[in-house]
Amino acid sequence: MFPLGVDVGRSTVAAGVWRDGRAELALRTDRRGIRDVALSLLGSDTPTLIDGAPHHPADLVADLLRGVLDAAPPPARTALTHPDDWAGHRRDALRDAAGRAGIADVLLVPAACASALHLAGPLPPGELAVVCHVGGSTATAAVVRGTGGIPEPAGPPTGIAAGGRDLDHALHLYVETVAGADGSPSPGPETRAARLALRRLVTAAREELTSGARGVVLPVRLPGISRDVEVTPADLAAAARPLLDALTEALAGVLDPAGTAPVFLTGGASRLPALAETLAAALGRTVVPCPVEDTQSAALGAARAAHLDSAGSGPGPVWTMPPPFDPPPVLPDPAVVDREASGWTAEAGGGVVVVRTDTDPGGTRGRWPALAVVCAVIAVLAVVLAVALGR
């Protein structure tokens, strides 16, 4: 049995184990839409309806954790990461979900603290470091403070509503433009399917370019278009410019109180060509790029935290933030859900989140309930009108 660390990110779920004096990646998998809804609602009592059946968000997160436990080696001690801005009832809700998954005594570690522990090791007491995580949908910059063991947060993190998916979207638009597509909305299922296939190719090309490829040729096969487009690191750098500007601005806002603390880059999207050099030149300090093998540094650091905690280094970092930094969960916006990419939709309203797994927007599922609601509204209006006329 080994200490286990689990990182539930916005795009992936990863688990690491501490074995033979080092952390090793044991599991990495993409998250799915229902899990996204569950995690965003964790900490509230808002029920989630999946194909008509109600589920508590904590139960859905517990199912996710059970899947990790089933796939990973049996743990001697388990540490879970959580978003850096979580505190209070959000952490309590995660602890409750872990208990429902069968993890009786869980160690909770902010994601930035876990990443810093893996990349920099146990920092000396009082020493500061900055962790900039560039994930699939968001990026965060957080300052952590050394304790001699598991680092602790040194202040509230700064969030950026941009990440690898935004870069993929910009690169996708560039490829379609070069190929001669007009970028208009997909009019039919064949075009939507072709664009979804191209989007996957663009994501794979971005990953190849960030791994050192000098160029990737993409076959663009859209209705009326059949052309190969080469994407180079220069094209990727141009598409990444808005993300680089946002990262530089966010880091500049958190670095002043951090003195000359180094910046550690984490996350798959942080391996953009020349990202570390660009940020170092703009910020005037050391920026440590993310090694390919350490893109899941939060999970690996959580595994080390579980090891340190089981060895008696303490209960882990605890930081009580003021109420403004611990807002209630925000219901997901149905407008941001990509049906083509995820195959599901989320509808929030009336204290209930409805997750529909029917991918056919014109299908019959959901028509009859909607028709019943419309009829009920018409009936109520008819009664009100009759009463008004009777007066």
N, C-alpha and C positions, 0 to 999 in steps of 0.2 A: 504494500500500500504506500502511495506517495502523496505528498501535498499537491493539491489541485487548485489551479486558478482559472476562473471563467470570466471572460469579457463579453458582455452582450452589447455590441455596438449598434449603430443605426443601420449599418449595411450588412454586417457579418456577426456571427457568433464564433468565438474561438476559445479553446481550452489549452492550458499548458500544465505540465507536471514538473516537479523538482526531483531530479534523479541524478545520482552520482555527482553531486555538487554543482549542477547546472540546470537551467530551465530548458525544457524541450516542448515543442508544439505537438499536442496530441490530437487536436481536432480543429477544423475550420470549415464553416459552412455558411452559405448565404441565408439571410433571414427572408421570411416571407411576409406578405401583407398583414395577415391576421396577427402575427407577432408584433408588427409595428404598432398596430392599434392597441394591443394589450399593454405594451411597455409605455406608450404615451399616456394611457389612462391609469397606470399603476399609482396608487395613492388616493384614488377616488372610489366611490361605490357605484359608479356608472356601469350598468350592465351592458354587455356586448352580445348582440344577437347574431349568431352565425347560422344561416339557413333556418332562422326561426327559433333556434334554441338559445336560451340565455346562458351566459357564462360570466363569472366574475373575473376581472382582469388578473387578479392574483392567481387564479386557477390556470389561466392561459400561460402566464409566465412560469408557473410551476411545471406545466407540461413541457415547456421549452427546456427548463433545467433538467427535468427527468430524462429527456432525450440526450442531453449532454452527458449525464451521469451514466446512462446506459452504454454510450459509445466510448467513454474515457475509462482509464484504469480506475479501480476502486480507490477512492481517496482516503488518506489518513487525516487530512484537514482540508477544508475548502474555503477559498477566498473568492468573493465576487466583486467585480468592479461595478461602479455606477457613474453616471454623468457627474462631472465636477461640480455642477451647480445644485446637486441634490443634497438635501439635509432634512431633518425633522421627519415628517410623516412619509415622505417619499422613501427614505432609507428604511423606516419601519415597515412600509409596505413590501419592500424588496426582501426584508428579513422574513416577513410573513410568507411570501411566495416561496422562499427557500425552505421554510419549515414544511410547507405543503408538499414540496418535492422530496422531503425526507432528509434535508440537511438540518440537523438539529442545532448545531452551533456553528454559525457561519461568520466569517470575517469579512466586513465590508470595507473596500478600499476605493477612494476616488481614482478614476482612470488615469489622470495625470500623475498621481503619486505612484501608481503601479508601473507606469512607463518609465518614470525617472529611476525607480528602483532597479529596473532591468538594465537600462542604458547607462546609468552612472554609478550603480551600486549604492550601498548605504552611505548617504551623504553625511559628513561630519555635522554635529549639532550646530544649527544656526546658518549653515551654508545654503545659499539659494541656487535654484536652477529654474529654467523656463522650459515648459513642454508645449510645443505647438503641434497639435494633431490635425492632420488634413485627411478627413474621412470621405466616405462616399457622398454624403449629402450636406455635411457641415464641417466647419473647422473651429477649433478652440485653442486659445492660448491661456496658460495657467502658470502661476509662479508657485513652486513648492519649496518647503524648508526642510533641511536635513535634521534628523533626530539621532543619528547613529544607527538607526534600524530602518523601519518603514517611514518614508517621508510623510510630511503633513502639508495640507494646503496653507499657503501664506496669504491668501486673499481670494476674492471672487474671480472666476475666470471670465474671459472675454470671448463671446461667441461670434461666429461669422456664418451667415446663411449661404454658404457656398462650399463646394467640394468637388470630388472627382466626377460626379454625375454632371455637374454644370460644365466641367471641362469636356466631357464626352459629348455633351449637347453642342457646345461650340464647335468642336472638331467635326461632328456629324454635319452641321450646317455648312461648314467649309467644304467637306467632301461632296455634298450634294450640289453646292454652288459650282464647284469646279466641273462636276459631271454634267451640268446643264439643267438640273432640276430647279423649278421655280419656288420651292419651299412652301407651296400652298397646302392646306390641310388635306389629309388623305381622304379621297372620295369613296373608296371602296375597300372591301376586305383584302383583295389581292395587293393593292398598293400599300395598305397598312402592314400586311405581313412582310412585304419586301422591305419596307423601311425599318421594321423591327429587326429583320435579319441583318440589315446594314448597320443598325445601331450596335448590335452585338459584335460585328466585325470591327467597328470603330473602337469599341471598348478594348477588344483584344489587341488592336493595333497600338492603342495608347499604352497598354501594359508592356508590349514589346519594346516600344520606343523608350519607356522609362527604364527598361532593363538593358539598354545599350544598343539597340538596333539602329542602323543608319538610315533605314527607310523601310516602309511597309507598303506594298501594293494592294489596294482594295478593289475587288470587282464590284462595281456599282450596277445592279440589275434592277431597274425600276421600269414600270410601264413606259415604253417608248425610249428608254435609255439603257444602253449597254456599253459601258466604258470602264476602263481600269484607271484608278487615280492613285498616285503615289503620295504618301504622307511622310514627311521628313521631321527630324527633331526641330528644325526651324519653324515648320508649320505648327507643331505642338506648342512651341514656346510662344508663338503669336496668339494661339488660342488661349493660352494660360495667362496672358498678361492681366486681364481683369482680376483673376484669382490671386496673382502675385501682388497686385496693388492692394487688394483687400487684406491679405496676410500681413503685408508690411505695415499698414495703418493700424491693424489690431495689435501687432507685437509692439509697435512704438508706444501704444497706450498702456501696456503693462510693464514695459521694461524700465521706466524711470525709477520706480521704487526698488527695482531688483539690482541696481548698481551695474556691475560688469558680469552678471551671471550669464553663463552660456545658455544657448538655445538648442534644445534637442528636438529634431523633427521626427514625427511618427505618423503612421498611417500609410496605406498603399499609394495615395495620390501625392504624398510628400516626396516621392522619388522622381519628381519631374526633373528633366535635365537642367542643371545650373540653378536649381531653386535655392540650395544652400548658399552658393556663391552670390546670388542676387540679393538675398536677404542679408547676408553678412556685409556686403558693400553698403546697403541702404541703412543698416542699423548700427554699423561700426562695432560689431562684437563677434565673438566666435559662434558659428552656427554649425552644429554637428548633423550631417545628413543621416538619413535612415538607411541602414544596411538592408539588403534584400531579405535576409533571414530574420530581421527584427520588425517586420511590418506589423506583427501582432504583439508588440512589446507590452501592451496592457495585460494580456493574458499571461505572458511569460513572467512579467513582474508580479502579477497576482499569485502565481505559483511560488515565487520566491517569498512573497509576503506570508503565504500560508506556512512555508517552511520556517521563517523567522518567528512567526507567532507560536507555532507548535514547539519551537525551541526555547520559548520563554522570553521573547523580546518585548512583550506587551500586547495590549488588546487591539493595536492598530490605530490609525489616525482618526481623530474625532475633531470636527470643527463645526461649531454652532454658528451659522450665519444669521444675520438679522433677517426678519420676516420678508423684506423686499426681495431678497435673493432666494426665497423658497416659495415661489408662486404655486397655486394649484395647477393641476394638469390642464393642458389646453386640448380641447377636442379637435381631432384631425379635420382638416378642410377637405371636403370631397373634391373640390376643384383641382387639388394638386395630385390626385391619384391618377396614375397612368394605367388605364385599363389594358393597353396593348402590352405593357411590360410586366404587369403583375398578375393580370387575370382575375382581379377582384376589385370591389368598390367599397368605400366606407361612407356612410351617411350619418351625420350627427344632428341630433335635434330632439327636443323634448326629454332630455335626460337619458337618452338611450343612443348607443352607437350600433348601427346595423351594418354588418359585414355581409355582402352578397358575393357568393362565389360563382354565380352564373356570369359567364363572360360574354353572353349574347345580349347586347343592349336592346335588341328588338324581340327577345324571347318572351315567353308567357309568364315566367316566374316573376312575381311581384306585380303583374298587371291586375289580378283580381283584388288583392288588398288595396291597391291604389284606387281602383274603380269603386270599391266599397266606401273609401274615405270621401271620394268626390260625391257619391250619392248621399252620404250622410250630411255633408256640408250643404248640398242643395236642399235636402229636406229641412234642415234647420233654418235656412234662409226663407223657405216657403212658409214655415210656421211664423217667423218674425214678420213677414210681409202680411200674412193673414191677420195677425193681431193688430198691426198698424192700420190696416184698412178698416178693421172692425171698429176702431175708435172713431 
